[in-house]
């Protein structure tokens, strides 16, 4: 077996009547290499495009290796590269700008500056080959991990359930009399009647809510679920629903029910995904409801 730290083997083979090559390194999968028209047909990466990817991936490999050795948590990692080419032939690279973005809860700017410096000066062979001939600029951005917490109702958060629900009700339907009563007095109308209220907190901001309304000792209704528009896309509705299911299991609830409207397609899809199925809808409870669903927790 070849020691890749000392020796690499590659080959290219022409596969058309222009300049489209199939390239392979050792036992890896082949890739298509081509050039722009009229010389080529854009059927693969150009040589300089592959070189640009090599610069980015070499830096990324080195940076990640150091951060993981430091036992840092990396949730997402991304490098965008921009190259500026010389105007005169040979039109090679004049300047390369690498924009590194990562999401982590514990990587600091000092950490990243340190490992980028070590990578650039010592550990990235691709950068070392071009440094001195090509200007290299490395920028970085660290985003904190988006942490979703589920917290219990408290009196200081009384208004949050009302604000969050009014937002989506006013957008899709209208606020009914029952909404005004329950959302204005959540402790009296929900908590003191045996129900529960939970909030989703994203990066220390209350962005979602859900309630479990007690119907009987064995049956609870999932209700008042809402996620603010600014926090859509983080999976908060899923987290809230999963929390309700876990609470139901812990409290030996036999059946969970919910009322919705089929125009809320994403919500209906989520409920079906978690095992809720349609049952007969009794009239009069909510004007906006045109579907009732339930899920057996314990039978």
N, C-alpha and C positions, 0 to 999 in steps of 0.2 A: 504493500500500500504506500502511496506517495505521501510524504510529509509535506502538507500544504504550507507549513510555516517556512519551508525552505524552497519548495519547488511547485510550480503550477503548470499545468498543461492545458492548452486550448487549441481549437481548430475551427475553421470556418469553411463552408462549402457553398458555392454558387448554386442557386436553385431556380434561376430564371435567366432570361437573355439580357438583363440589365445589371443591377448591382445588389440584388436581394440575396443575402447570405443567411444560412442557418449556422449559428454559432453554438459551440458547446465547450464547457470547461469541465474536464475530468468526467465524472459520471452524472453530472447534473442534467436537468432537462434542457433541451435546446431552446434558443430564442431566435427571433427573426430580426435581422439587421438590414436596414435599407437606407435610402437617401431620398431627398425631395425631388420632384419632377423638374426638369425632364430627364435628369440622370437616373433617378430612381422612381418608385411608385408609392412611396410612403407606406410600405408594407411591414415596417418594423421600426425599432429605435434606430436613430442615427448613432454614429460612434460617439459624438460629443454628448448626446443625451444619456447614453450609457455611462459616460465618464462623470456627468453631473450626478446621476444616481449613485455612482460609486462614492463620490465625495460625501453626499448626504448620509448614505448608509454606513460608511466608515465612521463618520462623526457620531452617528446615532448609536452604533454598536459600542463604541468606546465610552460614551457618556453613560449609557444604560449599565454597562458592566461596572463602572465606578459607583454609580448610585446604588445599585443592588448590593455591592460589596459593603457599602455604608448602611445597608439594611433600610433603605428608604422605600416608601410605597409609591409606585408609579401606576396611575389609573389610565391615563391616556398619554400618548407621545406622538409628536408630529413634527416634521421638518418640511418647510417650503423653501425652495431654492430659486434664486434668480441669477442668471449669468449674463454678463455684458461681454460681447465679443469684440475683438480687434477689427478695425475697418480694413486694414491692409492684409494681404495674404502673407503667411498662412493665418486665417481668421480664427485663431484660437481664443482661449479665455483671457480676458483682461481683468475682470473683477467678478468674484462670486460672493453673493449675499445669501447666507443661510439663516432662516428664521425658525428657531426652535420653540415649540410650544408643548408644555406638559401640564397635566393635572395631578396634583399630589397634596396630601395633607401635611407632609413633613419635610419636603424639600425646600430649602431656603435659597435666596438669591446668592448668598455666599457659597453654599454648596455647589450650585450650578456653575458659577464663575470659576470655581476651583477645578471642577472636573472638565470643563470646556478648555481651560488653559492647559491642563495635563494632556488632554486628547490632542489638542492642536499642536503642542510643542513636542510631544514625545510618543504618543501611542497610536495615532492615526496615520498609517503609512501612505494613504492616498494624499492627504493634505501635505505630508512632509515632502512628497515628490514634486508638488507644484508651488510650495511656499517659496517666496523670493522671486518667482516669475509671474505669479498671479496674486492680485490683492484679494484677501479673504476677510470678509466681515461676518461675524457671528452675533446675531441678536437672539434674545430669549424672552419668553413670557411664561410665568408660572400662574396657573389658576388653582385656587384652593378647591379641594374635593367638595362636591355638592353633597352635603350630609342631610338626609331626611330623617327627622325625628318625629315620633308619635308621642304626644303628651296628653294628659288628662285635662278635662275641663277645670277651670278655676274662675272665680268671680271676676278677676281682673281681665279675663279674656271673654267676658260675657258678650260684648259687642261683635266679636270676630265671627261668630256663627251667623249672625244677622247680616253683616257686611258681605261675607263671602257668598251666602245664598241669594241675597238680593241682586248681586252682580249677574249671576247666570239666569235667575228667574226673569229679570227685566230684559235680558237679551233675547231669550227664547219664548217666554210665555208672559204671564202677568202674576203679580203677587196676590195670592188669595187670602181671604180672611183668616183661615187657619194658619197660614204662614206668619201673618202679623202677630198672632197670639203666641205661637210657639217660639218664634225667633226673638221676640221681644222679652220673653220670660223663660229662657231655656232651663234654668234651674228648677223652677216650679213646674213647668210643663213636661220636662223630660227626666231630669235627674231624680226629683222627688217622687216621680211616678214609677221608679224602678229602672229607668233607662240610663244610658251612658252617652257622653259626648267626648269626642277625641279631636285633636288638632294635629295637622302636619306642619312641622316647622322646618324650613329650608334656609340654611345659613342664617339662623337666628331670626327669621321672619315667618310669621304665621301665614301660610299660603293655602291651606286646605282644611276641611273639616268633614266629619261624618258623625252620625248619631245612631245608636241602637235603641229603638223605642220598644218598651215592654208591652206586648199584647196580652200574653198569658205567661205562666211560669215556663212553658215549653216553647213559646213562639216569640221571636223578636223581629222587628222590622228595621232593615237598613234604610236610613232616611237622612235627609239634610246633607247629602254628600255634595261638596263643592270644592273646586280648585280655581284659584284666581287665574285670569288669563295670562298674566305675566309669568306664571310658573308652569304653564303647559309644556309638555315634552319631557318632563323629568320622571314620569311614571308615578306621580303622587297618588292618582286615583287607584292604581294597582296596590300601592303600599297601604292605603287606607282600607281597601277591601280585604286584603290579606289580614290586616289587623283585626277587622271585625270577625273574620272566620276563626282566627286564633282565640279571640275572646269567647266566641260562642262555644268552641270546643272546651275551653277551660271551665266555663260555667255550665257545661252539659246541656246547652240549649239544643232542643231537638230539631227545630225548623227556623230558617231565616227566610223572610219574605221581603219583597221590595216592589215599589211601583215606579214606573217610568213612562217614557213616551218613545215610540219607535223612530221619531225624527232624530233622537240622540243616538245615532248609529254606533258611535265609538263606545258609548256606555253599554249598550245592549250587547255588543260584541264582547266586551270585557266580562259581563255577567255570564254569558253563555260559556266563555272560556273557563270560568271557575265553577261550572256545574249547575248554574241556575237554569231552570226551564220554565216555560210559560204555563200558567194555570188560569183558571177562569177569573175574570176581573169583575168584582162586585162594583156597582155604580155608586157615585156620590162621595167618595172619600177625597179625591183630588180631581178638580176639573181638567187638569192637564194630562192626567194618566190615561193611557190607552192600552197599557199592558201591565200585567202582574206576573211576577216570577218568584220562584221559591227554590230552596235547596235544603235537602234533608241532611242535617249534621249527624244526628243519632236517630236511628229508627227502632 
